[in-house]
Amino acid sequence: MLNGRMMDMPLLISSIIDYAADVRSSSEIVSQTVEGNIHRYTYADSHRRTSQLANALKKLGVNEGDRVATLAWNGYRHFELYYAVTGIGAVCHTINPRLFADQIIYVINHAKDRIIFIDQTFVPIVEKLVDRLPNDLIYVILCNKGDMPDTSLPKPLCFEELISSEASTISWPKLDERAASSLCYTSGTTGNPKGVLYSHRSILLHTFGMLTFAADVGLTPSSTVLPVVPLFHANAWGLPFAVPLVGAKLVFPGAALDGASLFSLMDKERVKAAWGVPTIWLGLLAEMRKQKRKPQEFSFMLSGGSAVPRSMIQELEKDFGVDVTHGWGMTECSPVGSTTTLGSQTKELSFDEKVELKTYQGRRMYTVDMRIVGEDGKLLPHDGKAFGELQVKGHAIIDGYHEDEEASVAAMTEDGWLKTGDVARITPEGFMMLVDRTKDLIKSGGEWISSIDLENAAQGHPSIMECAVISAYHPQWGERPLLIAVTENDVTLNLEDIHEYLNDKVAKWWLPDDVVFVEELPHTATGKISKMTLREQFKDYKFEHSES
């Protein structure tokens, strides 16, 4: 083999914050804090404080490979932890506060965390768990000295005191790019949460993949970007790494994620691009309708986590001029796997044709390969018709879970592809569309019904705020769809109203056999509707309406 004559330098996360401080030094990072004020500083300021934090961590005895946990909202201190922890070779373990108490206890112990950094909001949560956490765990509260809470946590440290006397420069260690950098646990819908252990190399390559579609989703040097997707979940979909590289202004919303608060912050800070889940956008959209306008300069929205209803895409684009991009990914994929960035070849399409494509989950990101496999294990064609389990592989996709061999074996194929658990179609042009989760498909009378497609159709009803479809036992057909919905402003609907609306949108045999109206739907720790919870709630449901 003839080797190239190139410098062999490791791909390290620390290089991102170094670059941002050097080349994008004056770009702002704005945070809505849990204390209620707005904090502003620059990438250069962030680099200095990150260096101070890194030096403080070393004084606390944090070594390469040690796990350092965070339990915090999206804010500048959490952002600093992303870089300080990984920069010295430790592993940044972001904990989702929406996990159940037993799950939080499990992930802290399973990860063997040495230190945990906690926003004041979450101190009461941790206080209740202390007796079941490691005895030598160090607790640091993310606040100023004057804001330190009166807490029962053992010997809590104040973040600002911890870093105040440290040097504001650092020489980052030369790490192996394959060394672990970050740890995030899945939400654990079945069994204990599973740990996804990222590397410096995987994070950098995932970030480079994101930059191939950056301009299409508003990630440009002149832009202002709001990550509503939390820093405690799946690397905030890569934004803490991609945004500093492009040099855009970053705006962190803290704990205020309701529609009115987001609208106000986005309006004041002139946010151009925002990323989050559909449940968040429902609240923002309601506020936009109320004010009959969008936040000034708001132009790009990326939505992931669950399918975006066609009606939402149409309204945002047609009525408010917001370009909606649909995304798909998994914690296991770092997490972005695909986006519906259309490209120049679709510019001649009509508005409705473009919206149709945007209801898909999009084309694969660079560094991600996709295939679909039938029940017999055979590969299926990318013809837009055949559907099967979606499997992926790539530079930023797991080859197994952290210290969980049983789950690792179950998740991977013999030839090294990750089983996503999603059922999908892929068109000849490469657009992937989720049909369902493997466990959420409804088999009625031997025929498959996509709960996702039925949900998306029902979601378009003007009086339905949010809905879910699950299967329920039927004596004749085996399974039939049950629609569970939340209506807008206590509007009264019935099954006939739903059928009338859906008649020209889905096949007759897809029509739900019944509808149940509820005040709210259960959500997982990542903001998705919890079908598992609904199936448990309605496990004994018997249809009152059925057609033979």
C-alpha positions in Angstrom: 0.0 0.0 0.0 1.2 3.5 -0.9 0.5 5.8 2.0 -0.4 9.4 1.5 2.0 12.1 2.9 -0.5 13.8 5.2 -0.2 14.7 8.8 -1.8 12.2 11.1 -3.8 14.3 13.6 -6.6 12.8 15.7 -10.2 14.1 15.3 -11.0 15.6 18.7 -13.9 17.5 20.1 -11.6 20.1 21.6 -10.7 21.2 18.1 -14.2 22.5 17.6 -14.2 25.0 20.5 -10.6 26.0 19.6 -11.7 26.8 16.1 -14.9 28.6 17.2 -12.8 30.8 19.7 -10.2 31.6 17.0 -12.3 32.1 13.8 -15.8 32.8 15.2 -14.7 34.5 18.4 -17.3 37.3 18.4 -20.4 35.2 17.7 -22.8 35.1 20.6 -24.1 32.4 22.9 -27.3 33.6 24.6 -28.9 31.6 27.4 -32.3 31.9 29.2 -31.2 30.9 32.7 -33.1 29.0 35.3 -32.7 32.0 37.5 -34.8 34.0 35.0 -32.2 36.3 33.5 -30.6 36.4 30.1 -26.8 35.5 29.9 -24.7 36.6 26.9 -21.2 36.0 26.0 -19.1 35.0 23.0 -17.4 31.8 21.7 -14.1 33.4 22.9 -15.5 33.9 26.4 -16.9 30.3 26.3 -13.4 29.0 25.4 -11.8 30.8 28.4 -14.4 29.4 30.8 -14.3 26.0 29.3 -10.5 26.0 30.0 -11.1 27.0 33.6 -13.6 24.2 34.0 -11.3 21.7 32.5 -8.5 22.7 34.9 -10.9 22.5 37.8 -12.0 19.0 36.8 -8.4 17.9 36.7 -7.9 19.3 40.2 -10.9 17.2 41.4 -9.0 14.1 40.2 -10.9 13.5 36.9 -8.8 11.3 34.6 -9.1 10.0 31.1 -12.1 7.7 30.8 -13.8 8.9 34.0 -17.5 9.6 33.6 -18.8 13.0 34.5 -22.6 13.4 34.6 -24.8 16.3 33.9 -28.5 16.9 34.9 -29.2 20.3 33.3 -31.2 22.3 30.8 -29.9 23.9 27.6 -27.6 26.7 28.8 -24.1 28.1 28.6 -22.7 26.1 31.6 -24.0 22.9 30.2 -22.4 23.8 26.8 -19.1 24.4 28.6 -19.3 20.9 30.2 -19.7 19.4 26.7 -16.2 20.6 25.8 -14.3 20.7 29.2 -15.2 17.1 30.1 -14.4 15.6 26.7 -11.4 17.9 26.2 -9.5 16.3 29.0 -10.4 12.8 27.9 -13.2 12.1 30.3 -16.7 11.1 29.2 -19.6 13.5 29.4 -22.7 11.5 30.5 -25.8 13.6 29.9 -28.8 12.4 32.0 -32.3 12.9 30.9 -34.2 14.3 33.9 -37.5 12.9 32.5 -36.4 9.3 33.2 -38.0 7.6 36.1 -36.2 7.8 39.4 -35.2 4.1 39.2 -33.8 4.7 35.7 -31.7 7.7 36.9 -30.3 5.7 39.7 -29.6 2.9 37.3 -27.7 5.0 34.7 -25.6 6.8 37.3 -24.5 3.6 38.9 -24.1 1.7 35.6 -22.0 4.5 34.1 -19.9 4.7 37.3 -20.2 8.5 37.3 -17.5 10.3 39.4 -19.2 13.8 39.5 -22.6 15.1 38.7 -23.3 18.7 37.7 -26.9 19.7 38.5 -29.1 22.7 37.5 -30.9 24.1 40.5 -34.2 22.9 39.0 -33.2 19.3 39.4 -31.6 19.5 42.9 -34.9 18.2 44.6 -34.9 15.2 42.2 -31.3 14.2 43.2 -31.9 14.8 46.9 -34.5 12.0 46.9 -32.0 9.6 45.2 -28.8 10.2 47.2 -29.1 7.1 49.4 -29.0 4.9 46.2 -26.2 6.7 44.5 -22.4 6.1 44.9 -21.1 7.2 48.2 -18.1 9.0 46.7 -20.2 10.9 44.0 -19.3 14.6 43.9 -22.2 17.1 43.5 -21.8 20.4 41.8 -24.6 22.9 41.5 -24.7 25.0 38.3 -25.0 28.4 39.8 -23.3 31.5 41.4 -22.4 31.5 45.1 -25.3 33.8 45.9 -27.8 31.4 44.3 -26.6 28.2 46.1 -29.7 26.4 47.3 -30.2 25.1 50.8 -29.8 21.4 50.1 -29.4 18.1 51.8 -26.9 16.9 49.1 -23.6 15.9 50.7 -20.9 18.6 50.5 -22.3 20.3 47.3 -19.9 22.5 45.4 -20.7 25.8 43.6 -19.9 25.8 39.9 -18.8 29.4 39.7 -16.6 29.1 42.8 -15.1 25.9 41.4 -13.8 27.5 38.3 -13.2 31.1 39.4 -9.5 30.7 40.4 -8.5 28.5 37.6 -6.3 29.4 34.6 -8.3 30.4 31.5 -5.9 28.7 29.1 -5.2 25.0 28.7 -3.1 22.7 26.5 -5.5 19.9 25.6 -4.1 16.4 25.8 -3.5 14.4 22.6 -6.1 11.7 22.8 -6.8 8.7 20.6 -9.7 9.8 18.4 -11.4 6.4 19.1 -11.5 7.1 22.8 -14.9 7.5 24.4 -16.2 11.0 24.6 -19.8 11.1 25.5 -22.4 8.7 27.0 -26.2 8.9 26.6 -28.7 6.3 27.7 -31.8 5.4 25.7 -35.1 6.1 27.3 -35.6 2.5 28.2 -39.1 1.7 27.0 -38.4 -1.9 27.8 -36.0 -3.0 30.5 -33.2 -0.8 31.8 -31.9 2.1 29.6 -29.1 1.2 27.3 -25.9 3.2 27.1 -24.7 4.6 23.8 -21.0 5.4 24.1 -19.8 7.9 21.5 -16.1 8.5 20.5 -14.3 11.7 19.5 -14.0 10.3 15.9 -17.7 9.5 15.7 -18.8 12.9 16.9 -16.5 14.7 14.4 -17.6 12.6 11.5 -21.3 13.0 12.4 -20.7 16.8 12.6 -19.1 16.8 9.2 -22.0 14.9 7.8 -24.4 17.5 9.2 -22.4 20.3 7.4 -23.4 18.8 4.1 -27.0 20.0 4.6 -26.3 22.9 7.0 -27.3 25.7 4.6 -30.6 24.0 3.9 -31.6 24.1 7.5 -30.3 27.6 8.4 -26.9 26.7 9.8 -24.9 29.5 8.4 -22.4 32.0 9.9 -25.0 34.8 9.8 -27.8 32.7 11.3 -29.1 32.4 14.9 -29.9 28.9 16.0 -32.1 27.7 18.8 -31.6 24.1 20.0 -34.9 23.3 21.6 -33.9 19.6 21.5 -32.2 19.2 24.9 -28.5 18.9 25.6 -29.4 16.0 27.8 -30.6 13.9 24.9 -28.6 12.4 22.1 -26.0 15.2 21.8 -28.8 17.8 21.2 -28.9 16.3 17.7 -25.4 17.4 17.0 -26.1 21.2 17.3 -23.5 21.9 20.1 -20.8 20.8 17.6 -22.1 21.9 14.2 -23.2 25.4 15.2 -19.8 26.5 16.6 -18.1 25.2 13.5 -20.3 27.3 11.2 -20.1 30.3 13.6 -23.8 30.9 14.0 -25.2 32.6 17.1 -26.5 30.1 19.6 -29.6 30.6 21.7 -30.4 28.3 24.6 -34.0 28.3 26.0 -33.3 26.9 29.5 -36.4 25.4 31.1 -39.0 27.7 29.4 -40.2 25.5 26.6 -43.9 26.5 26.3 -45.1 28.2 23.2 -45.3 31.7 24.5 -41.9 31.7 26.1 -40.2 30.2 23.0 -42.0 32.8 20.8 -40.8 35.7 23.0 -37.2 34.5 23.1 -37.1 33.7 19.4 -38.6 37.1 18.6 -36.2 39.1 20.7 -33.1 37.2 19.7 -34.1 37.0 16.0 -33.8 33.2 15.8 -33.7 32.0 12.3 -33.5 28.2 12.8 -34.9 26.0 15.5 -34.7 22.3 16.1 -37.1 20.2 18.3 -39.9 17.6 18.4 -43.5 18.0 17.1 -45.0 18.4 20.6 -42.9 21.5 21.1 -43.9 22.9 17.7 -47.6 22.4 18.5 -47.2 24.9 21.4 -45.2 27.4 19.3 -47.6 27.1 16.4 -50.6 27.8 18.7 -48.8 31.0 19.9 -48.1 32.0 16.2 -51.8 31.6 15.4 -52.7 33.7 18.5 -50.3 36.5 17.5 -51.1 36.0 13.8 -47.4 36.1 13.0 -44.2 34.2 13.4 -41.2 35.3 15.4 -39.2 37.8 13.3 -36.6 36.2 11.1 -37.8 32.6 11.9 -37.3 30.8 8.7 -36.2 27.2 9.3 -37.5 24.4 11.5 -36.1 20.9 11.8 -38.5 18.5 13.5 -37.7 15.0 14.6 -38.5 12.4 17.3 -41.8 11.5 15.7 -43.6 12.0 12.4 -44.6 15.6 11.5 -48.3 15.8 10.4 -48.8 17.0 6.8 -51.2 19.7 8.1 -48.5 21.2 10.3 -46.0 21.3 7.5 -48.6 22.9 5.2 -49.6 25.6 7.7 -46.0 26.5 8.7 -44.8 26.8 5.2 -47.9 28.3 3.5 -49.2 30.6 6.3 -46.0 31.6 8.1 -43.2 31.1 5.5 -41.2 28.7 7.7 -39.2 26.0 5.7 -39.9 22.7 7.5 -37.3 19.9 7.4 -38.3 16.5 8.6 -35.5 14.5 10.3 -35.0 10.9 11.5 -32.4 9.5 13.8 -31.7 7.5 16.9 -29.5 7.9 20.0 -27.6 5.0 18.5 -26.9 7.1 15.3 -25.3 10.1 17.1 -28.2 10.8 16.3 -29.1 12.2 12.8 -29.7 9.6 10.1 -31.7 11.4 7.4 -33.3 14.8 6.6 -35.8 16.0 4.0 -33.6 18.6 2.5 -35.0 18.6 -1.1 -32.1 19.8 -3.3 -32.2 21.6 -6.6 -33.6 18.6 -8.5 -37.0 19.2 -6.8 -37.3 22.9 -7.5 -39.8 22.4 -10.3 -42.2 20.5 -8.0 -45.5 22.0 -6.9 -46.1 23.1 -3.3 -48.2 20.0 -2.6 -45.6 17.7 -4.2 -42.9 19.3 -2.0 -45.0 18.9 1.1 -45.6 15.2 0.2 -41.8 14.7 0.2 -41.4 16.5 3.4 -43.8 14.1 5.2 -41.1 11.5 4.5 -38.1 11.2 6.8 -35.7 12.1 4.1 -32.5 11.0 2.4 -29.6 9.5 4.3 -27.0 11.8 5.8 -23.4 11.4 4.6 -21.7 8.6 6.7 -25.1 6.7 7.0 -26.0 3.7 4.8 -29.6 2.4 4.8 -31.3 -0.8 3.7 -34.7 -2.5 4.3 -35.1 -6.2 5.1 -38.2 -8.4 4.9 -39.5 -10.8 7.5 -37.6 -13.6 5.7 -34.3 -11.6 6.2 -34.0 -10.8 2.4 -33.1 -7.4 1.2 -36.0 -5.4 -0.3 -35.8 -3.1 -3.3 -35.8 0.7 -2.9 -38.8 1.1 -5.1 -41.0 3.2 -2.8 -43.5 0.3 -2.4 -41.8 -2.5 -0.6 -41.4 -2.1 3.2 -39.4 -3.8 5.8 -37.2 -3.3 8.8 -34.9 -0.3 8.4 -31.3 -1.2 9.1 -28.3 1.3 9.2 -24.6 1.3 9.4 -22.0 4.1 9.3 -19.1 5.9 11.0 -21.2 7.3 13.8 -23.5 4.4 14.5 -23.0 2.0 17.4 -21.6 -1.5 17.1 -23.1 -2.4 20.5 -24.2 -0.9 23.9 -22.0 0.1 26.8 -21.4 -2.9 29.0 -24.6 -4.7 27.8 -23.6 -7.7 25.7 -27.1 -9.2 25.6 -28.6 -6.0 24.2 -25.7 -5.5 21.8 -26.2 -9.0 20.3 -29.9 -8.4 19.9 -29.4 -5.0 18.2 -27.0 -6.0 15.5 -27.2 -8.2 12.4 -24.6 -10.9 11.7 -23.1 -8.7 9.0 -22.8 -5.6 11.2 -25.9 -3.5 10.6 -28.0 -1.9 13.4 -31.6 -3.1 13.6 -33.5 0.2 14.1 -36.9 -1.4 14.9 -38.5 0.9 12.4 -40.4 -0.3 9.3 -39.8 1.8 6.3 -40.0 2.3 2.5 -37.2 3.8 0.4 -37.9 5.4 -3.0 -35.6 5.1 -6.0 -34.5 8.7 -5.3 -33.4 7.7 -1.8 -36.3 9.2 0.2 -37.0 7.1 3.3 -40.5 7.0 4.8 -41.3 5.3 8.1 -44.3 3.1 7.9 -44.2 2.2 11.6 -42.2 0.7 14.5 -42.1 -3.0 14.1 -44.2 -3.4 17.3 -46.7 -0.7 16.3 -47.8 -2.1 13.0 -51.5 -3.3 13.1 -52.3 -6.6 11.4 -56.0 -6.7 10.7 -57.4 -9.7 8.9 -54.0 -10.5 7.5 -53.4 -7.0 6.1 -51.0 -4.4 7.6 -52.1 -1.0 8.8 -49.6 1.8 9.4 -50.4 3.5 12.7 -48.1 6.4 11.7 -49.9 7.0 8.4 -53.3 6.9 10.2 -52.1 9.2 12.9 -50.8 11.7 10.3 -54.1 11.7 8.5 -56.1 12.1 11.7 -53.8 14.9 13.0 -54.9 17.0 10.0 -58.4 17.4 11.5 -58.7 21.1 12.6 -59.9 20.2 16.0 -57.3 17.5 16.9 -54.3 18.8 18.7 -52.5 15.4 19.1 -53.4 11.8 18.6 -52.0 8.3 18.6 -53.2 5.0 17.1 -52.7 1.6 18.7 -54.1 -1.8 18.0 -56.8 -3.4 20.1 -58.1 -7.0 20.1 -61.0 -7.7 17.7 -62.8 -11.1 17.7 -63.1 -11.2 14.0 -60.1 -9.4 12.6 -57.6 -10.1 15.3 -56.5 -6.4 15.6 -58.2 -3.2 14.7 -57.0 0.4 15.1 -58.0 2.5 18.1 -57.6 6.3 17.8 -56.8 8.2 21.0 -57.0 11.9 20.6 -56.7 15.3 22.4 -59.1 17.9 21.0 -58.5 21.6 20.7 -60.4 23.8 23.3 -62.6 21.0 24.4 -64.2 20.6 21.0 -66.7 17.7 21.0 -66.2 15.1 18.3 -67.4 11.5 17.8 -66.4 8.5 15.7 -68.7 9.5 12.8 -66.9 12.9 12.6 -63.6 11.2 12.5 -64.7 8.8 9.8 -66.2 11.6 7.7 -62.9 13.5 7.8 -60.8 10.4 7.0 -63.0 8.9 4.3 -61.1 10.3 1.4 -57.6 10.2 3.1 -57.2 6.5 4.0 -58.5 3.2 2.8 -61.9 2.3 4.2 -60.5 -0.8 6.1 -58.0 1.5 7.8 -60.7 3.6 9.5 -60.4 3.3 13.3 -63.1 1.2 14.9 -63.3 3.6 17.8 -62.0 6.8 19.1 -61.2 7.8 22.7 -60.8 11.4 23.7 -58.4 12.2 26.6 -57.1 15.4 28.2 -53.5 14.5 27.4 -51.3 11.8 25.9 -48.4 10.2 27.7 -45.0 11.0 26.5 -41.6 9.4 26.8 -38.6 11.0 28.3 -37.6 12.2 24.9 -40.9 13.8 24.1 -42.4 11.0 21.9 -45.9 9.7 22.5 -45.5 6.6 24.7 -47.4 3.9 22.8 -46.2 1.4 25.4 -48.1 3.3 28.1 -51.2 3.6 25.9 -51.1 -0.2 25.2 -51.0 -0.8 28.9 -53.8 1.6 29.6 -56.0 0.1 27.0 -55.0 -3.5 27.2 -58.5 -4.6 28.2 -60.3 -2.3 25.7 -63.3 -3.8 23.9 -64.7 -2.2 20.8 -68.2 -0.8 20.9 -68.2 0.0 17.3 -67.1 -2.6 14.8 -67.9 -3.5 11.2 -67.9 -7.0 9.8 
